[in-house]
């Protein structure tokens, strides 16, 4: 499973979310490849799940994966809940 974390510039905030998603996946016992990029590069990175904050999430739709829209990028519980739901959706499609 491939997860791509996106933010406007692809630097600090997406990297921080990437690290938190890796921790959440480990806690859930799920294996996955997690990377980050800026919004303009997202289309060139085919992924199963795209994660972004609510201000850019709409721009991730149509890329072919499940989109996770976070209201608060530092809320680890929200991230974990929405990520778990997206993983179930990806697994259901497989």
N, CA, C and O atoms as a MOPAC input file, in Angstrom:
PM7 MOZYME 1SCF
protein

 N      0.84000 1    -1.17000 1     0.00000 1
 C      0.00000 1     0.00000 1     0.00000 1
 C      0.88900 1     1.23800 1     0.00000 1
 O      1.83500 1     1.35200 1     0.77900 1
 N      0.55900 1     2.14800 1    -0.88700 1
 C      1.35200 1     3.36600 1    -1.00100 1
 C      0.51900 1     4.56500 1    -0.55500 1
 O     -0.61100 1     4.75400 1    -1.00400 1
 N      1.09700 1     5.36700 1     0.33400 1
 C      0.42600 1     6.54400 1     0.87700 1
 C      1.27500 1     7.76600 1     0.57100 1
 O      2.47400 1     7.79200 1     0.85100 1
 N      0.63800 1     8.77800 1    -0.00900 1
 C      1.33600 1    10.01800 1    -0.34100 1
 C      0.73000 1    11.15600 1     0.46300 1
 O     -0.48000 1    11.37900 1     0.42700 1
 N      1.57800 1    11.86900 1     1.18500 1
 C      1.15400 1    13.01100 1     1.99700 1
 C      1.50800 1    14.28100 1     1.23800 1
 O      2.65000 1    14.46400 1     0.81500 1
 N      0.52500 1    15.15400 1     1.06800 1
 C      0.74200 1    16.36500 1     0.26900 1
 C      0.45000 1    17.62800 1     1.07300 1
 O     -0.43400 1    17.66100 1     1.92800 1
 N      1.21700 1    18.65100 1     0.76900 1
 C      0.93700 1    19.98400 1     1.29700 1
 C      1.28300 1    20.98900 1     0.20900 1
 O      1.81300 1    20.62500 1    -0.84100 1
 N      0.99000 1    22.21500 1     0.45900 1
 C      1.20200 1    23.24700 1    -0.54600 1
 C      2.62700 1    23.34200 1    -1.06100 1
 O      2.84300 1    23.49700 1    -2.26300 1
 N      3.60500 1    23.25100 1    -0.16200 1
 C      4.99700 1    23.39200 1    -0.58200 1
 C      5.78300 1    22.09000 1    -0.54000 1
 O      6.88100 1    22.01600 1    -1.09100 1
 N      5.23500 1    21.05700 1     0.10900 1
 C      5.90200 1    19.75400 1     0.12800 1
 C      7.06300 1    19.64700 1     1.08600 1
 O      7.87800 1    18.73300 1     0.96400 1
 N      7.15700 1    20.54800 1     2.02600 1
 C      8.30300 1    20.53100 1     2.92500 1
 C      7.90900 1    20.15200 1     4.34600 1
 O      7.64100 1    18.98100 1     4.61500 1
 N      7.87000 1    21.09300 1     5.23700 1
 C      7.70800 1    20.82900 1     6.66300 1
 C      6.44000 1    20.12300 1     7.07900 1
 O      6.50400 1    19.09500 1     7.75300 1
 N      5.28300 1    20.64700 1     6.69700 1
 C      4.04000 1    20.06400 1     7.19900 1
 C      3.79100 1    18.66600 1     6.64800 1
 O      3.34400 1    17.78900 1     7.38600 1
 N      4.07100 1    18.44200 1     5.36800 1
 C      3.85800 1    17.10000 1     4.82300 1
 C      4.85900 1    16.10700 1     5.40700 1
 O      4.52600 1    14.93700 1     5.59800 1
 N      6.06100 1    16.55100 1     5.68800 1
 C      7.05200 1    15.66400 1     6.30300 1
 C      6.62200 1    15.28500 1     7.71900 1
 O      6.75800 1    14.13000 1     8.12100 1
 N      6.10500 1    16.25100 1     8.47200 1
 C      5.63100 1    15.97200 1     9.82100 1
 C      4.46600 1    14.98000 1     9.78500 1
 O      4.41500 1    14.05200 1    10.59200 1
 N      3.53200 1    15.17600 1     8.85100 1
 C      2.40800 1    14.25100 1     8.72400 1
 C      2.89200 1    12.86600 1     8.30700 1
 O      2.36900 1    11.85600 1     8.77800 1
 N      3.88200 1    12.81600 1     7.42900 1
 C      4.44800 1    11.53500 1     7.00100 1
 C      4.98800 1    10.75600 1     8.20300 1
 O      4.72800 1     9.56000 1     8.33400 1
 N      5.72500 1    11.41900 1     9.06600 1
 C      6.29000 1    10.74800 1    10.24100 1
 C      5.17800 1    10.23600 1    11.16400 1
 O      5.27600 1     9.12900 1    11.69300 1
 N      4.12900 1    11.02900 1    11.35800 1
 C      3.01800 1    10.61100 1    12.20700 1
 C      2.23600 1     9.45500 1    11.58600 1
 O      1.76300 1     8.57300 1    12.30300 1
 N      2.09800 1     9.45200 1    10.28000 1
 C      1.40400 1     8.34900 1     9.60400 1
 C      2.21500 1     7.06500 1     9.72900 1
 O      1.64500 1     5.99300 1     9.93300 1
 N      3.52300 1     7.15700 1     9.61200 1
 C      4.36300 1     5.96800 1     9.79000 1
 C      4.19000 1     5.38400 1    11.19000 1
 O      4.13000 1     4.16500 1    11.35400 1
 N      4.11000 1     6.25100 1    12.19300 1
 C      3.88500 1     5.78600 1    13.56600 1
 C      2.51100 1     5.14200 1    13.69400 1
 O      2.37000 1     4.09100 1    14.32000 1
 N      1.50500 1     5.76500 1    13.10500 1
 C      0.14000 1     5.22900 1    13.17900 1
 C      0.05600 1     3.86200 1    12.50100 1
 O     -0.58300 1     2.94800 1    13.02300 1
 N      0.69300 1     3.72200 1    11.35300 1
 C      0.68300 1     2.43100 1    10.66000 1
 C      1.34400 1     1.34400 1    11.51000 1
 O      0.85300 1     0.21800 1    11.58500 1
 N      2.44800 1     1.69100 1    12.14100 1
 C      3.13600 1     0.73400 1    13.01100 1
 C      2.23800 1     0.31800 1    14.16600 1
 O      2.18200 1    -0.86200 1    14.51200 1
 N      1.53600 1     1.27300 1    14.76400 1
 C      0.62000 1     0.98000 1    15.86400 1
 C     -0.53200 1     0.08900 1    15.41300 1
 O     -1.01100 1    -0.74600 1    16.18000 1
 N     -0.97900 1     0.26500 1    14.16600 1
 C     -2.09200 1    -0.52100 1    13.63100 1
 C     -1.62600 1    -1.85700 1    13.06000 1
 O     -2.44600 1    -2.70800 1    12.71800 1
 N     -0.31000 1    -2.04000 1    12.95800 1
 C      0.22100 1    -3.27600 1    12.38900 1
 C      0.02700 1    -3.37300 1    10.88100 1
 O     -0.13300 1    -4.46500 1    10.33500 1
 N      0.04100 1    -2.22600 1    10.21900 1
 C     -0.15700 1    -2.16600 1     8.77400 1
 C      1.15200 1    -1.77000 1     8.10900 1
 O      1.82000 1    -0.82700 1     8.53300 1
 N      1.50800 1    -2.50700 1     7.05800 1
 C      2.71200 1    -2.16100 1     6.30500 1
 C      2.33400 1    -1.26500 1     5.14000 1
 O      1.31900 1    -1.47700 1     4.47700 1
 N      3.15100 1    -0.27700 1     4.90500 1
 C      2.89300 1     0.62000 1     3.79000 1
 C      4.08000 1     1.51200 1     3.51700 1
 O      4.91600 1     1.76000 1     4.38600 1
 N      4.13100 1     1.98000 1     2.30500 1
 C      5.17700 1     2.91800 1     1.88900 1
 C      4.59000 1     4.32300 1     1.98700 1
 O      3.56900 1     4.61600 1     1.36500 1
 N      5.22900 1     5.18600 1     2.76000 1
 C      4.72300 1     6.54600 1     2.96700 1
 C      5.76400 1     7.54000 1     2.47200 1
 O      6.94300 1     7.44100 1     2.81300 1
 N      5.32000 1     8.49200 1     1.66900 1
 C      6.21900 1     9.54800 1     1.20100 1
 C      5.44200 1    10.86100 1     1.18600 1
 O      4.23000 1    10.87700 1     1.40500 1
 N      6.14100 1    11.95100 1     0.92900 1
 C      5.49000 1    13.25800 1     0.89900 1
 C      5.95600 1    14.05500 1    -0.30400 1
 O      7.02800 1    13.81000 1    -0.85700 1
 N      5.13000 1    15.01400 1    -0.69800 1
 C      5.48600 1    15.88900 1    -1.81700 1
 C      4.61800 1    17.14200 1    -1.77100 1
 O      3.71700 1    17.26300 1    -0.94100 1
 N      4.90400 1    18.05600 1    -2.66600 1
 C      4.07600 1    19.25100 1    -2.78600 1
 C      2.87200 1    18.92000 1    -3.66400 1
 O      2.89000 1    17.94300 1    -4.41200 1
 N      1.85500 1    19.72000 1    -3.56900 1
 C      0.60300 1    19.48700 1    -4.27200 1
 C      0.78300 1    19.36000 1    -5.77900 1
 O      0.14600 1    18.51600 1    -6.40800 1
 N      1.63500 1    20.17800 1    -6.35600 1
 C      1.80700 1    20.14500 1    -7.80700 1
 C      2.47900 1    18.86200 1    -8.29300 1
 O      2.38000 1    18.53700 1    -9.47600 1
 N      3.15100 1    18.13400 1    -7.42400 1
 C      3.81500 1    16.87800 1    -7.80500 1
 C      2.95600 1    15.65100 1    -7.53300 1
 O      3.33100 1    14.54400 1    -7.91800 1
 N      1.82700 1    15.82100 1    -6.88600 1
 C      1.00400 1    14.67900 1    -6.47400 1
 C      0.52700 1    13.83700 1    -7.64700 1
 O      0.50400 1    12.61000 1    -7.55200 1
 N      0.14800 1    14.46600 1    -8.74300 1
 C     -0.37400 1    13.72500 1    -9.89500 1
 C      0.66200 1    12.75900 1   -10.47200 1
 O      0.29300 1    11.75000 1   -11.07300 1
 N      1.92300 1    13.04800 1   -10.30100 1
 C      2.97700 1    12.18300 1   -10.82000 1
 C      3.39000 1    11.07200 1    -9.87600 1
 O      4.32000 1    10.32200 1   -10.17200 1
 N      2.70900 1    10.95400 1    -8.73600 1
 C      3.02900 1     9.93600 1    -7.73300 1
 C      1.80900 1     9.06900 1    -7.47500 1
 O      1.03100 1     9.34700 1    -6.56200 1
 N      1.63500 1     8.02100 1    -8.26900 1
 C      0.48600 1     7.12500 1    -8.12700 1
 C      0.49100 1     6.48500 1    -6.74700 1
 O      1.47500 1     5.86300 1    -6.34600 1
 N     -0.62300 1     6.64200 1    -6.01700 1
 C     -0.71400 1     6.11300 1    -4.66200 1
 C     -2.09500 1     5.52500 1    -4.41600 1
 O     -3.05400 1     5.82400 1    -5.12700 1
 N     -2.17200 1     4.68000 1    -3.39000 1
 C     -3.46100 1     4.12000 1    -2.98500 1
 C     -4.24100 1     5.12100 1    -2.14500 1
 O     -5.46600 1     5.20500 1    -2.23300 1
 N     -3.51100 1     5.88300 1    -1.32600 1
 C     -4.12000 1     6.86500 1    -0.42700 1
 C     -3.35700 1     8.17900 1    -0.53100 1
 O     -2.12700 1     8.20800 1    -0.50000 1
 N     -4.11600 1     9.26300 1    -0.65400 1
 C     -3.54500 1    10.60700 1    -0.65800 1
 C     -4.02900 1    11.31500 1     0.59600 1
 O     -5.22500 1    11.31800 1     0.88700 1
 N     -3.10800 1    11.91500 1     1.33900 1
 C     -3.44800 1    12.60000 1     2.57800 1
 C     -3.09200 1    14.07500 1     2.44300 1
 O     -2.00100 1    14.43000 1     1.99600 1
 N     -4.02700 1    14.92000 1     2.83700 1
 C     -3.77500 1    16.35400 1     2.82500 1
 C     -4.70000 1    17.04500 1     3.80500 1
 O     -5.67600 1    16.46000 1     4.27300 1
 N     -4.39200 1    18.27700 1     4.10700 1
 C     -5.28300 1    19.04900 1     4.97200 1
 C     -6.51600 1    19.45700 1     4.16900 1
 O     -6.50100 1    19.43300 1     2.93900 1
 N     -7.56600 1    19.82600 1     4.86400 1
 C     -8.84100 1    20.08300 1     4.18900 1
 C     -8.76000 1    21.18100 1     3.13700 1
 O     -9.57300 1    21.20000 1     2.21300 1
 N     -7.80700 1    22.09100 1     3.25300 1
 C     -7.70300 1    23.17400 1     2.27400 1
 C     -7.17100 1    22.71300 1     0.91900 1
 O     -7.35900 1    23.41200 1    -0.07700 1
 N     -6.51600 1    21.55800 1     0.85500 1
 C     -6.01100 1    21.06200 1    -0.43000 1
 C     -6.59500 1    19.70400 1    -0.82000 1
 O     -6.35500 1    19.23400 1    -1.93300 1
 N     -7.34400 1    19.07400 1     0.05600 1
 C     -7.84000 1    17.71700 1    -0.19400 1
 C     -8.66400 1    17.61600 1    -1.47400 1
 O     -8.55800 1    16.62000 1    -2.19100 1
 N     -9.46800 1    18.60500 1    -1.77300 1
 C    -10.29300 1    18.56300 1    -2.98800 1
 C     -9.42900 1    18.48000 1    -4.24200 1
 O     -9.84400 1    17.90800 1    -5.25000 1
 N     -8.25000 1    19.04100 1    -4.17900 1
 C     -7.35600 1    19.01400 1    -5.33300 1
 C     -6.70700 1    17.64400 1    -5.52500 1
 O     -6.08900 1    17.39000 1    -6.55900 1
 N     -6.84600 1    16.75800 1    -4.53000 1
 C     -6.28600 1    15.41800 1    -4.62100 1
 C     -7.28400 1    14.41600 1    -5.18800 1
 O     -6.90700 1    13.31500 1    -5.58900 1
 N     -8.56000 1    14.79800 1    -5.22200 1
 C     -9.56000 1    13.89900 1    -5.78700 1
 C     -9.31600 1    13.76300 1    -7.27800 1
 O     -8.84000 1    14.69500 1    -7.92700 1
 N     -9.63700 1    12.62800 1    -7.80300 1
 C     -9.43400 1    12.39000 1    -9.23000 1
 C     -8.06700 1    11.84200 1    -9.57100 1
 O     -7.77800 1    11.59700 1   -10.74200 1
 N     -7.21200 1    11.64100 1    -8.57100 1
 C     -5.87700 1    11.09200 1    -8.83600 1
 C     -5.87900 1     9.56300 1    -8.82000 1
 O     -4.86600 1     8.93000 1    -9.11700 1
 N     -7.02500 1     8.97900 1    -8.47100 1
 C     -7.14200 1     7.52900 1    -8.52400 1
 C     -7.06100 1     6.80400 1    -7.19700 1
 O     -7.24400 1     5.58800 1    -7.15000 1
 N     -6.79200 1     7.51600 1    -6.12700 1
 C     -6.70500 1     6.88100 1    -4.81700 1
 C     -7.74700 1     7.42800 1    -3.86400 1
 O     -8.50500 1     8.33600 1    -4.20400 1
 N     -7.77500 1     6.87200 1    -2.68100 1
 C     -8.66000 1     7.34500 1    -1.62600 1
 C     -8.04000 1     8.60500 1    -1.02000 1
 O     -6.84100 1     8.63600 1    -0.74200 1
 N     -8.84200 1     9.62800 1    -0.81800 1
 C     -8.34500 1    10.88900 1    -0.27500 1
 C     -8.73200 1    11.01300 1     1.20100 1
 O     -9.89400 1    10.84300 1     1.56900 1
 N     -7.74000 1    11.31000 1     2.03000 1
 C     -7.95400 1    11.56700 1     3.44500 1
 C     -7.78700 1    13.06800 1     3.65400 1
 O     -6.72600 1    13.63300 1     3.38700 1
 N     -8.84900 1    13.70100 1     4.13300 1
 C     -8.83700 1    15.13500 1     4.39100 1
 C     -8.75700 1    15.36300 1     5.89300 1
 O     -9.66500 1    14.97500 1     6.62900 1
 N     -7.68700 1    15.98300 1     6.35000 1
 C     -7.47700 1    16.22300 1     7.77300 1
 C     -7.87800 1    17.64500 1     8.15100 1
 O     -7.45900 1    18.61200 1     7.51500 1
 N     -8.68900 1    17.75500 1     9.18700 1
 C     -9.07200 1    19.07400 1     9.69800 1
 C     -7.93800 1    19.69200 1    10.49800 1
 O     -7.75200 1    20.90900 1    10.49900 1
 N     -7.17700 1    18.83100 1    11.18300 1
 C     -6.08200 1    19.28400 1    12.02900 1
 C     -4.89100 1    18.35000 1    11.81900 1
 O     -4.92300 1    17.19900 1    12.25500 1
 N     -3.86800 1    18.82500 1    11.16900 1
 C     -2.74500 1    17.94800 1    10.80200 1
 C     -1.91400 1    17.48200 1    11.99200 1
 O     -1.06900 1    16.60100 1    11.82900 1
 N     -2.12200 1    18.03700 1    13.17300 1
 C     -1.36400 1    17.56800 1    14.33500 1
 C     -2.21000 1    16.71000 1    15.27300 1
 O     -1.71800 1    16.24500 1    16.30100 1
 N     -3.48300 1    16.49700 1    14.92400 1
 C     -4.36800 1    15.65000 1    15.71300 1
 C     -4.13500 1    14.19200 1    15.31800 1
 O     -4.66400 1    13.72100 1    14.31100 1
 N     -3.34800 1    13.49300 1    16.11200 1
 C     -2.96800 1    12.12100 1    15.78200 1
 C     -4.15400 1    11.16600 1    15.80800 1
 O     -4.18100 1    10.20000 1    15.04500 1
 N     -5.13100 1    11.41900 1    16.67000 1
 C     -6.31200 1    10.54200 1    16.73000 1
 C     -7.15900 1    10.68700 1    15.46200 1
 O     -7.61300 1     9.69000 1    14.90100 1
 N     -7.37100 1    11.92900 1    15.01200 1
 C     -8.11300 1    12.13700 1    13.75900 1
 C     -7.38500 1    11.45600 1    12.61400 1
 O     -8.00300 1    10.78600 1    11.78700 1
 N     -6.07600 1    11.62900 1    12.56900 1
 C     -5.28100 1    11.03300 1    11.51200 1
 C     -5.42800 1     9.51300 1    11.51100 1
 O     -5.63500 1     8.90100 1    10.46300 1
 N     -5.32300 1     8.92300 1    12.67400 1
 C     -5.39300 1     7.46900 1    12.79200 1
 C     -6.78200 1     6.94900 1    12.38000 1
 O     -6.87900 1     5.95800 1    11.65600 1
 N     -7.84300 1     7.60600 1    12.83200 1
 C     -9.20600 1     7.19900 1    12.48800 1
 C     -9.45500 1     7.27600 1    10.98800 1
 O     -9.96100 1     6.33000 1    10.38500 1
 N     -9.09600 1     8.40600 1    10.39200 1
 C     -9.34300 1     8.58400 1     8.96400 1
 C     -8.44100 1     7.69100 1     8.12100 1
 O     -8.85500 1     7.21100 1     7.06600 1
 N     -7.23400 1     7.46800 1     8.57100 1
 C     -6.32400 1     6.57800 1     7.87100 1
 C     -6.84300 1     5.14000 1     7.91700 1
 O     -6.79200 1     4.43300 1     6.91000 1
 N     -7.33500 1     4.70800 1     9.06300 1
 C     -7.88200 1     3.35000 1     9.18900 1
 C     -9.06700 1     3.16100 1     8.24900 1
 O     -9.19300 1     2.11300 1     7.61500 1
 N     -9.93200 1     4.16100 1     8.15500 1
 C    -11.08000 1     4.08300 1     7.25600 1
 C    -10.62800 1     4.01000 1     5.79200 1
 O    -11.20100 1     3.25900 1     5.00300 1
 N     -9.61600 1     4.77700 1     5.43700 1
 C     -9.09600 1     4.77200 1     4.06200 1
 C     -8.45200 1     3.42600 1     3.74700 1
 O     -8.59800 1     2.91800 1     2.63500 1
 N     -7.75100 1     2.85200 1     4.69600 1
 C     -7.12100 1     1.54100 1     4.48800 1
 C     -8.19800 1     0.47700 1     4.25100 1
 O     -8.06100 1    -0.36000 1     3.35900 1
 N     -9.26700 1     0.51300 1     5.04800 1
 C    -10.37000 1    -0.43300 1     4.84500 1
 C    -10.98100 1    -0.27400 1     3.45700 1
 O    -11.31500 1    -1.26200 1     2.80400 1
 N    -11.12700 1     0.96700 1     3.00900 1
 C    -11.68500 1     1.23000 1     1.68100 1
 C    -10.77900 1     0.68000 1     0.57600 1
 O    -11.26200 1     0.08600 1    -0.38800 1
 N     -9.47900 1     0.87900 1     0.71800 1
 C     -8.52800 1     0.35600 1    -0.27000 1
 C     -8.56500 1    -1.16700 1    -0.27800 1
 O     -8.56600 1    -1.77900 1    -1.34600 1
 N     -8.59500 1    -1.77700 1     0.88700 1
 C     -8.62300 1    -3.23300 1     0.98800 1
 C     -9.91000 1    -3.80900 1     0.41700 1
 O     -9.89300 1    -4.89000 1    -0.17300 1
 N    -11.02100 1    -3.10800 1     0.58100 1
 C    -12.29800 1    -3.56500 1     0.05600 1
 C    -12.30200 1    -3.56000 1    -1.47500 1
 O    -12.96900 1    -4.38400 1    -2.10100 1
 N    -11.55800 1    -2.63100 1    -2.07100 1
 C    -11.48600 1    -2.52700 1    -3.53200 1
 C    -10.58400 1    -3.60300 1    -4.13600 1
 O    -10.70900 1    -3.94600 1    -5.31200 1
 N     -9.67200 1    -4.13300 1    -3.31000 1
 C     -8.68500 1    -5.10100 1    -3.84300 1
 C     -9.27000 1    -6.47000 1    -4.07300 1
 O     -8.56400 1    -7.37700 1    -4.51400 1

